[in-house]
């Protein structure tokens, strides 16, 4: 929330987030120039980020537990584009829903829009050509993106909270992790299941988009669709 991170950390997170966002904008423009037919899917993934991350459960120390929805965008468009979509969502939430803040926007972009999606995307790339299958791959990628977001958030709070939980950074980090774990682990599991089902629906409805973006192969899509 606004005012929960000290000024120097707010500035630092903003400085780290800005180059990622600029490169994300570049990648987004390339996608839009190359194939505008994927824009509806981009809108769907952005809508899920906005909807899921708005379902917040307040926790102590100025943060909240909630799904993130960023894993689906990371799988479909990669982490760089996801950072831009997530930044737009977080800005609107800060301005109109009192969810997050403008000074802490850089920190929230780093945790929810950059590092979380990067880990989810990495897991997707590792499992994409394995025998895990599309549903399991999407589940693990999206659930991991959610959980890692809150590991980073715990670290950010331990480093730069105006009123730290303890005097020791490591102890504060463990304390924040413990607070988030109670709600965030089940939330991440449910989010992974929901987004895996959403992706399966996309595969059934618009498999051509999945192929055009190179997310999964034709054989994997056929297996997920149950085709002979």
C-alpha positions as CSV (number, residue, x, y, z in Angstrom):
1,X,0.0,0.0,0.0
2,X,0.9,3.7,-0.3
3,X,3.4,4.7,2.4
4,X,4.5,1.3,3.5
5,X,7.9,1.4,1.8
6,X,10.6,4.0,2.5
7,X,11.2,6.6,-0.2
8,X,14.7,5.3,-1.2
9,X,13.3,1.8,-1.8
10,X,10.3,3.1,-3.8
11,X,12.8,5.0,-6.0
12,X,15.0,2.0,-6.4
13,X,12.2,-0.4,-7.4
14,X,11.0,2.2,-9.9
15,X,14.5,2.5,-11.5
16,X,14.7,-1.3,-11.8
17,X,11.2,-1.5,-13.3
18,X,11.4,1.2,-15.9
19,X,14.0,-0.5,-18.3
20,X,11.9,-3.7,-18.2
21,X,8.7,-1.8,-19.1
22,X,10.4,0.0,-21.9
23,X,11.6,-3.2,-23.4
24,X,8.2,-4.7,-22.8
25,X,6.6,-1.9,-24.8
26,X,9.0,-2.6,-27.6
27,X,8.0,-6.3,-27.6
28,X,4.3,-5.4,-27.4
29,X,4.6,-3.1,-30.4
30,X,6.3,-5.8,-32.4
31,X,3.5,-8.3,-31.7
32,X,0.9,-5.7,-32.6
33,X,2.6,-4.9,-35.9
34,X,3.2,-8.5,-36.8
35,X,-0.2,-10.1,-36.0
36,X,-3.1,-8.1,-34.7
37,X,-5.3,-11.2,-34.6
38,X,-3.7,-12.1,-31.2
39,X,-4.9,-8.9,-29.6
40,X,-8.2,-10.5,-28.3
41,X,-6.1,-13.1,-26.5
42,X,-3.9,-10.3,-25.1
43,X,-7.1,-8.6,-23.9
44,X,-8.3,-11.8,-22.2
45,X,-5.0,-12.3,-20.4
46,X,-5.0,-8.7,-19.2
47,X,-8.6,-9.0,-18.1
48,X,-7.7,-12.0,-16.0
49,X,-4.8,-10.1,-14.3
50,X,-7.2,-7.3,-13.5
51,X,-10.0,-9.5,-12.3
52,X,-8.0,-12.0,-10.2
53,X,-5.6,-9.5,-8.6
54,X,-8.6,-7.3,-7.5
55,X,-9.8,-10.2,-5.3
56,X,-7.7,-9.3,-2.3
57,X,-7.6,-10.6,1.2
58,X,-6.0,-8.0,3.5
59,X,-3.0,-9.1,5.6
60,X,-1.0,-7.3,8.3
61,X,1.8,-4.9,7.4
62,X,0.1,-3.1,4.5
63,X,-0.2,-5.8,1.9
64,X,-2.8,-8.3,0.8
65,X,-3.1,-11.8,-0.6
66,X,-4.7,-12.3,-3.9
67,X,-4.4,-14.2,-7.2
68,X,-2.2,-12.5,-9.7
69,X,-3.3,-14.0,-13.1
70,X,0.1,-13.1,-14.6
71,X,1.1,-16.6,-15.4
72,X,-1.4,-17.0,-18.2
73,X,0.0,-13.9,-19.9
74,X,3.6,-15.0,-19.4
75,X,2.8,-18.4,-21.1
76,X,1.1,-16.7,-24.0
77,X,3.1,-13.6,-24.6
78,X,6.3,-13.9,-22.4
79,X,7.3,-12.0,-19.3
80,X,8.3,-8.7,-21.0
81,X,4.8,-8.0,-22.5
82,X,3.3,-9.3,-19.2
83,X,5.2,-6.6,-17.3
84,X,3.5,-3.9,-19.4
85,X,0.0,-5.4,-19.1
86,X,0.5,-5.8,-15.3
87,X,1.8,-2.2,-14.9
88,X,-1.4,-0.9,-16.6
89,X,-3.5,-3.1,-14.3
90,X,-1.6,-2.0,-11.2
91,X,-1.9,1.7,-12.2
92,X,-5.7,1.5,-12.6
93,X,-6.0,-0.4,-9.3
94,X,-4.0,2.2,-7.5
95,X,-5.9,5.1,-8.9
96,X,-9.5,3.7,-8.8
97,X,-9.6,0.8,-6.3
98,X,-7.2,2.0,-3.6
99,X,-5.3,-1.3,-4.2
100,X,-1.6,-0.7,-4.0
101,X,-0.2,2.8,-4.5
102,X,1.7,5.1,-6.9
103,X,4.9,5.4,-4.8
104,X,4.9,1.6,-4.4
105,X,3.9,0.9,-8.0
106,X,7.5,0.2,-9.0
107,X,7.9,-2.4,-6.3
108,X,4.6,-4.0,-7.2
109,X,5.6,-4.1,-10.9
110,X,8.8,-5.8,-10.0
111,X,7.2,-8.5,-7.8
112,X,3.9,-9.1,-9.7
113,X,4.7,-7.9,-13.2
114,X,8.4,-9.0,-13.7
115,X,9.9,-11.6,-11.4
116,X,6.8,-13.6,-10.8
117,X,6.0,-13.9,-14.6
118,X,9.7,-14.6,-15.4
119,X,9.7,-17.6,-13.1
120,X,6.4,-18.8,-14.5
121,X,7.7,-18.4,-18.0
122,X,10.9,-20.3,-17.1
123,X,8.9,-23.2,-15.8
124,X,6.7,-23.2,-18.9
125,X,9.8,-23.3,-21.1
126,X,11.3,-26.1,-19.1
127,X,8.1,-28.2,-19.3
128,X,6.9,-27.2,-22.7
129,X,8.6,-30.1,-24.6
130,X,8.4,-32.6,-21.7
131,X,5.7,-35.2,-21.2
132,X,4.0,-33.1,-18.6
133,X,1.2,-32.1,-21.0
134,X,-0.4,-28.7,-21.5
135,X,-2.7,-28.7,-18.4
136,X,0.1,-29.6,-16.0
137,X,2.5,-27.2,-17.6
138,X,0.1,-24.3,-17.5
139,X,-0.9,-25.2,-13.9
140,X,2.7,-25.2,-12.6
141,X,3.7,-22.1,-14.5
142,X,0.7,-20.0,-13.3
143,X,0.8,-21.2,-9.7
144,X,4.6,-20.6,-9.5
145,X,4.2,-17.1,-10.9
146,X,1.7,-16.4,-8.1
147,X,3.9,-17.9,-5.3
148,X,7.1,-16.2,-6.4
149,X,5.4,-12.8,-6.5
150,X,4.8,-13.1,-2.8
151,X,8.3,-14.4,-2.1
152,X,9.5,-11.2,-3.7
153,X,6.9,-9.0,-1.9
154,X,8.1,-10.5,1.4
155,X,11.7,-9.6,0.5
156,X,10.7,-6.1,-0.5
157,X,8.8,-5.6,2.8
158,X,11.7,-7.0,4.8
159,X,14.2,-4.6,3.1
160,X,12.2,-1.4,2.9
161,X,9.1,-1.3,5.1
162,X,8.8,2.0,7.0
163,X,7.8,0.0,10.1
164,X,9.8,-3.3,9.8
165,X,8.4,-6.4,11.5
166,X,11.7,-7.0,13.2
167,X,15.1,-5.3,13.3
168,X,16.7,-8.2,11.4
169,X,16.0,-8.4,7.6
170,X,16.2,-12.2,7.5
171,X,13.8,-12.6,10.4
172,X,11.4,-10.1,8.8
173,X,11.6,-12.0,5.5
174,X,10.7,-15.3,7.2
175,X,7.9,-13.6,9.2
176,X,6.3,-12.1,6.0
177,X,6.6,-15.4,4.2
178,X,4.8,-17.1,7.0
179,X,2.0,-14.6,7.0
180,X,1.5,-14.8,3.2
181,X,1.9,-18.6,3.1
182,X,-1.3,-19.2,5.1
183,X,-3.5,-17.7,2.3
184,X,-1.2,-17.6,-0.7
185,X,-0.4,-21.3,-1.1
186,X,-4.1,-22.3,-1.5
187,X,-4.8,-19.2,-3.6
188,X,-1.9,-20.2,-6.0
189,X,-3.2,-23.7,-6.3
190,X,-6.7,-22.6,-7.1
191,X,-5.4,-20.0,-9.5
192,X,-3.3,-22.6,-11.3
193,X,-6.3,-24.9,-11.7
194,X,-8.6,-22.1,-13.0
195,X,-6.0,-20.8,-15.5
196,X,-5.2,-24.3,-16.7
197,X,-8.9,-24.7,-17.4
198,X,-9.1,-21.3,-19.1
199,X,-6.1,-22.3,-21.3
200,X,-7.7,-25.6,-22.2
201,X,-10.8,-23.6,-23.3
202,X,-8.6,-21.4,-25.5
203,X,-7.0,-24.5,-27.0
204,X,-10.5,-25.9,-27.8
205,X,-11.9,-22.6,-29.1
206,X,-8.9,-20.9,-30.9
207,X,-6.1,-23.4,-31.3
208,X,-4.8,-21.4,-34.3
209,X,-3.7,-18.6,-32.0
210,X,-1.7,-21.0,-29.8
211,X,0.0,-22.3,-32.9
212,X,0.7,-18.9,-34.4
213,X,2.3,-17.7,-31.2
214,X,4.4,-20.9,-30.9
215,X,3.2,-21.6,-27.4
216,X,2.7,-25.3,-27.9
217,X,3.2,-27.6,-30.9
218,X,0.4,-29.0,-33.2
219,X,0.8,-32.5,-31.7
220,X,0.5,-31.1,-28.1
221,X,-2.6,-29.2,-29.0
222,X,-4.1,-32.2,-30.7
223,X,-3.4,-34.3,-27.6
224,X,-5.0,-31.7,-25.4
225,X,-8.1,-31.5,-27.6
226,X,-8.4,-35.3,-27.6
227,X,-8.0,-35.5,-31.4
228,X,-7.0,-38.8,-32.9
